[in-house]
């Protein structure tokens, strides 16, 4: 739960997005200056990198949500089973 809360905090998402954009821009700028890529190629690479980073963040959030749902389901089943076992034991007495 704590990891999920940290993951979805707006300031953390903004910081991760800004870092992604900054890194992608720095790489693109370096590629254009060095002549490794044209401006159009560098821009395409920059957008692809940013999209990949945002997709990675979305996958982390979805995975964390699924893990929390699964954990909650397991805990409910375990507690329900424990209660059922105790009720059966009490009924047998």
N, C-alpha and C positions, 0 to 999 in steps of 0.2 A: 504494500500500500504506500509506504513512504517513498519507494523508488518511483512508483507511478506518479505520485503527487509532484515530485521533483521534475519528472520528465515532462509533465504537461503544464508546469508553471509558465506563464506568459513570458516572463523575463528570461527564462532559460531557453525557450523557443526562439525568442528574438536574438539572444546572444549567439545561439547555434546558427541561426540563419545569417546573421551578420558575418560571422566567422567564415561560413561557407562562401558567401558572396565575395568577401575580401580575399580569401585564398584563390578563388576562381579568377577574380579580376587580376590579381598579381601574376598568376600563371599565364593568363591570356596576354597581359601587357608584356611580360617577359618574352613570350613567344613571338609577338609582333616586332618588338625591338630587336631581337636577335635574328629575325628573318626566318625563323623556323616555320612560321605560319603567316598566312595573309590575315588581314583584319577580319574578314568574313569567317575564315576557318577558326580563328581564335575566339570570336564571338560565339560560334556554334559550340566549340569545346567548353567555353565558359558556361553557357546555358545548360549543356549536357551535364556538367559537373554539379551545378547547383541543383538541377532536377534530381540527380542521383542522390545527393545529400538529403534533400527534402524527402525523397522516397525512403531513404534509410531511417530518418526520424519517424516517419509514419509507421514503418514496419516495427520499430521498437515500441511505439505506443500501442499498436495493435497486439503485439506479442505480450506486452505487460498486462493489457486488459484481459486477454485470453487466459493468462496464467492466474490472474486474480479470480476470474470466473471459475476456472477449474479448481483452484484451491478452495473457494467458497463451497462449491458443489461437493468436494471430497469431505470437507469439514462437516457440512450438513448431513451427509450420508453417515459419517463416522459417529456423530452425535446422535443421530436418529437410531443407528444400530445399537449404540450403547444404551440409550433409553429403552429400546425394545428388549434388549437382553435383561436389563434390570427389572422391567415389568414382568417378563416371563419368569424370572427368578423369584420375584415377590409372589407371583401367582402360584408358583409351585410350592411355596412355603405354606 
